[in-house]
């Protein structure tokens, strides 16, 4: 039994290998879109704070980049940054939510679990994508097998895509967080700026629209973000690594870029609840993802 009069508040870090559903889960738990999503691994590049307030307290969810082992040597600096961003969140987390995919266990999952060994914060095993399982009887043996690998504080099967079993997850998370007063106001949902979300919403469209190589070779920088009262005026730069990539993004007579920018503008208006004037340029910065100094200038800082 829980005492509803006791207020709980603390940081709960969502960790796991790439493409396991951390960002989708964060958006569901907060009740609005904070983290961009796509079917491509390593879409999340920054740790994002999502604040969930209730009568029993406040959960400060931290969505982290996927922890991975292998990386493209051309983008070594980016790979190191992503792993640093994810592991740094573990140091101060009051609770860790370790996400895995139902009926799937990989070497990268094992690597994340090894990183969790010896940490003081309790760890909840969150088994995602259970809605995709056809033979439901296979789930229980899988849960038992993974549960024997670590002393988990609990095991919760969920579907982030469908929103299944998330009430139970939130209850367990609050129970495991320390007794403390809320840190943020009840109406706050994140500490990230609107400028940050403008860049992420444009990058989401580009990541979803272009296959294979290009999503990992591009980043977005907001050069200007002006509040004009009735609307936001946003100027964005898309950085790629080669001239050939710039031409692919543009498409014939710039039509591909116009389509991506139009959809990004719609997403921004929905997110900001305000009219948006968006202008986009594409520039080439050779090997930016392999250069620590270039990454820092583009906002990839610990």
C-alpha distance (Angstrom), angle and dihedral (degrees) to the residues before:
residue distance angle dihedral
X1 . . .
X2 3.79 . .
X3 3.78 126.2 .
X4 3.81 105.7 -125.8
X5 3.82 90.0 -162.5
X6 3.80 92.1 66.5
X7 3.80 114.5 87.9
X8 3.80 117.8 -141.0
X9 3.80 125.9 -164.2
X10 3.79 133.8 165.6
X11 3.80 149.5 112.6
X12 3.80 120.5 -70.5
X13 3.82 113.4 -169.9
X14 3.81 119.1 -152.0
X15 3.81 107.2 -146.6
X16 3.78 135.7 169.8
X17 3.77 143.5 110.6
X18 3.82 120.1 -55.0
X19 3.81 119.9 -71.4
X20 3.80 96.7 15.5
X21 3.82 94.1 123.2
X22 3.81 105.7 -95.9
X23 3.80 95.5 137.7
X24 3.80 93.5 45.5
X25 3.80 89.0 50.5
X26 3.81 92.6 49.6
X27 3.80 91.6 51.6
X28 3.81 91.0 49.9
X29 3.80 94.0 47.1
X30 3.81 93.3 49.2
X31 3.80 93.5 41.7
X32 3.78 96.2 -127.5
X33 3.77 139.4 61.2
X34 3.80 113.5 -82.7
X35 3.79 102.8 141.1
X36 3.79 123.0 53.8
X37 3.79 117.0 -125.0
X38 3.79 139.4 -160.3
X39 3.78 137.8 152.5
X40 3.81 90.0 -103.4
X41 3.83 119.2 97.7
X42 3.82 118.8 -115.0
X43 3.80 93.9 27.2
X44 3.82 88.4 138.1
X45 3.80 110.1 74.1
X46 3.80 102.6 163.3
X47 3.78 134.6 48.7
X48 3.80 107.5 -109.1
X49 3.79 125.9 -160.7
X50 3.80 117.1 -140.7
X51 3.81 117.9 -173.4
X52 3.80 120.7 -150.0
X53 3.81 115.1 -173.1
X54 3.79 126.0 -170.7
X55 3.80 140.0 155.9
X56 3.82 89.7 -86.0
X57 3.79 97.3 51.0
X58 3.77 144.5 -80.0
X59 3.80 131.4 -55.6
X60 3.79 114.9 -158.3
X61 3.79 102.9 -158.2
X62 3.80 117.0 -161.8
X63 3.79 115.1 -157.9
X64 3.80 108.6 -157.6
X65 3.81 134.4 -168.3
X66 3.79 114.2 -94.9
X67 3.81 113.4 -88.6
X68 3.78 108.5 -125.1
X69 3.80 138.4 177.0
X70 3.80 106.3 -154.6
X71 3.77 123.9 52.8
X72 3.78 141.1 173.6
X73 3.84 106.3 -94.3
X74 3.81 88.8 -141.0
X75 3.81 88.6 63.3
X76 3.78 98.9 37.5
X77 3.81 93.9 132.4
X78 3.81 91.7 53.9
X79 3.80 92.0 47.7
X80 3.79 91.3 51.4
X81 3.80 90.8 47.8
X82 3.82 92.3 51.7
X83 3.80 92.8 50.8
X84 3.82 91.7 45.3
X85 3.80 91.4 50.1
X86 3.80 90.7 51.9
X87 3.80 98.1 44.4
X88 3.83 93.8 43.5
X89 3.80 89.4 62.0
X90 3.80 90.0 57.9
X91 3.80 92.6 61.0
X92 3.82 94.9 67.7
X93 3.81 101.1 26.4
X94 3.80 117.5 120.9
X95 3.80 89.4 -157.6
X96 3.80 135.8 15.7
X97 3.80 124.1 -144.8
X98 3.81 105.9 -158.7
X99 3.81 108.2 -159.0
X100 3.78 122.5 -155.9
X101 3.78 132.0 166.4
X102 3.81 118.0 -107.6
X103 3.82 112.3 -98.5
X104 3.82 91.4 1.3
X105 3.81 126.0 104.4
X106 3.81 120.2 167.5
X107 3.79 138.7 176.3
X108 3.82 87.8 -100.8
X109 3.82 90.3 55.6
X110 3.80 88.2 51.5
X111 3.80 89.5 49.6
X112 3.81 92.2 53.9
X113 3.79 91.3 47.8
X114 3.81 90.1 52.0
X115 3.81 89.0 54.4
X116 3.81 89.7 54.6
X117 3.79 93.6 55.7
X118 3.79 113.6 112.1
X119 3.80 96.5 12.6
X120 3.78 116.9 136.3
X121 3.81 96.9 -141.2
X122 3.82 114.8 92.1
X123 3.81 116.0 -109.7
X124 3.79 125.7 -139.7
X125 3.80 116.7 -159.1
X126 3.81 107.9 -137.5
X127 3.81 112.9 -168.9
X128 3.79 107.7 -159.6
X129 3.82 134.7 -166.0
X130 3.82 95.0 35.9
X131 3.81 87.4 147.3
X132 3.81 88.6 72.3
X133 3.80 93.9 60.3
X134 3.79 112.8 105.4
X135 3.81 97.2 -179.1
X136 3.81 99.6 52.1
X137 3.81 92.7 -176.7
X138 3.81 88.7 71.5
X139 3.82 92.9 64.5
X140 3.82 99.6 72.3
X141 3.84 95.8 54.8
X142 3.82 88.7 47.8
X143 3.82 91.5 51.4
X144 3.81 90.9 48.6
X145 3.80 91.7 49.7
X146 3.81 94.7 51.0
X147 3.81 93.3 41.6
X148 3.83 89.6 59.6
X149 3.82 90.7 59.3
X150 3.81 95.5 67.9
X151 3.80 142.8 11.1
X152 3.80 96.1 -103.2
X153 3.80 121.2 -172.8
X154 3.80 87.4 -137.2
X155 3.79 144.3 -24.3
X156 3.81 120.0 -125.9
X157 3.82 124.7 -179.5
X158 3.82 111.3 -153.5
X159 3.77 144.4 163.2
X160 3.79 109.8 -137.5
X161 3.81 90.5 -175.4
X162 3.82 93.4 54.1
X163 3.81 97.6 30.7
X164 3.81 92.6 -122.1
X165 3.84 120.8 165.0
X166 3.81 94.1 -4.9
X167 3.82 93.2 128.2
X168 3.79 89.5 60.7
X169 3.80 90.5 46.8
X170 3.80 92.4 52.3
X171 3.81 91.3 48.9
X172 3.81 92.2 52.1
X173 3.80 91.7 46.1
X174 3.81 92.6 52.9
X175 3.81 91.2 47.1
X176 3.81 90.3 54.8
X177 3.80 97.0 45.8
X178 3.82 119.4 91.8
X179 3.79 123.4 -94.5
X180 3.79 103.2 -99.1
X181 3.78 144.2 130.8
X182 3.80 119.9 -92.4
X183 3.79 115.9 -87.2
X184 3.81 99.8 -158.3
X185 3.79 133.9 41.5
X186 3.80 118.0 -91.0
X187 3.82 92.5 -112.3
X188 3.83 95.0 51.4
X189 3.81 118.1 100.3
X190 3.83 102.5 172.7
X191 3.80 144.1 1.1
X192 3.82 94.9 -134.7
X193 3.81 120.3 110.2
X194 3.80 126.8 -114.4
X195 3.80 87.3 -116.5
X196 3.81 89.4 60.3
X197 3.80 92.6 51.2
X198 3.81 92.1 48.2
X199 3.81 89.4 58.2
X200 3.79 92.6 45.5
X201 3.82 94.7 49.3
X202 3.80 91.4 52.7
X203 3.82 91.6 46.0
X204 3.80 89.4 50.5
X205 3.79 91.8 58.9
X206 3.78 92.0 48.3
X207 3.81 92.6 46.8
X208 3.79 92.0 50.8
X209 3.81 95.6 45.9
X210 3.79 102.6 47.0
X211 3.80 123.8 61.4
X212 3.79 133.9 -142.4
X213 3.79 115.0 -14.4
X214 3.79 108.8 13.6
X215 3.86 101.5 67.8
X216 3.81 89.4 59.8
X217 3.81 92.8 46.9
X218 3.80 97.4 53.5
X219 3.75 138.1 72.1
X220 3.81 134.4 173.8
X221 3.79 127.7 -126.9
X222 3.81 122.0 -171.1
X223 3.79 104.9 -138.6
X224 3.81 95.5 179.9
X225 3.80 133.4 15.5
X226 3.80 113.0 176.3
X227 3.80 127.6 175.1
X228 3.81 105.6 -143.5
X229 3.78 94.2 178.3
X230 3.79 102.0 -110.5
X231 3.80 93.4 37.7
X232 3.80 146.0 13.6
X233 3.81 118.7 -115.2
X234 3.81 108.4 -150.4
X235 3.81 127.5 -176.1
X236 3.80 113.6 -168.9
X237 3.79 132.7 -170.6
X238 3.80 119.9 -154.4
X239 3.79 111.5 -155.9
X240 3.81 120.2 -156.7
X241 3.80 131.5 173.1
X242 3.81 102.2 -125.2
X243 3.81 139.7 31.3
X244 3.81 89.8 -122.5
X245 3.82 89.3 60.4
X246 3.79 91.3 50.8
X247 3.81 89.7 54.4
X248 3.81 92.0 49.5
X249 3.81 91.4 51.5
X250 3.77 91.8 49.0
X251 3.81 95.1 48.5
X252 3.78 123.6 -171.5
X253 3.82 108.9 -18.2
X254 3.81 89.0 -14.9
X255 3.81 93.4 -68.0
X256 3.82 95.6 131.6
X257 3.79 92.5 53.2
X258 3.81 91.8 45.7
X259 3.82 90.4 54.3
X260 3.82 93.4 48.8
X261 3.82 92.5 46.3
X262 3.81 92.1 47.8
X263 3.81 92.2 53.6
X264 3.82 91.4 44.4
X265 3.81 89.6 52.3
X266 3.82 90.3 52.2
X267 3.81 90.6 50.7
X268 3.80 90.5 48.9
X269 3.80 92.7 51.3
X270 3.79 90.2 50.9
X271 3.80 91.8 47.0
X272 3.83 97.3 44.3
X273 3.83 94.9 33.9
X274 3.78 87.4 -134.8
X275 3.81 139.7 97.8
X276 3.80 113.8 -89.3
X277 3.80 132.0 -156.8
X278 3.81 106.6 -161.8
X279 3.79 127.1 -171.6
X280 3.80 120.7 -177.9
X281 3.81 134.2 -165.1
X282 3.80 129.1 -177.1
X283 3.80 120.2 -142.2
X284 3.81 134.6 176.9
X285 3.83 122.1 -124.2
X286 3.79 108.3 172.9
X287 3.83 115.5 -126.8
X288 3.82 93.3 -12.8
X289 3.84 91.8 156.0
X290 3.79 91.6 57.6
X291 3.80 95.9 49.6
X292 3.83 118.7 83.9
X293 3.83 92.7 -160.1
X294 3.81 92.3 49.9
X295 3.80 90.6 49.0
X296 3.81 91.3 52.3
X297 3.82 91.5 50.9
X298 3.80 89.6 51.8
X299 3.80 92.8 53.3
X300 3.80 101.6 -94.8
X301 3.79 97.4 132.6
X302 3.80 129.9 142.4
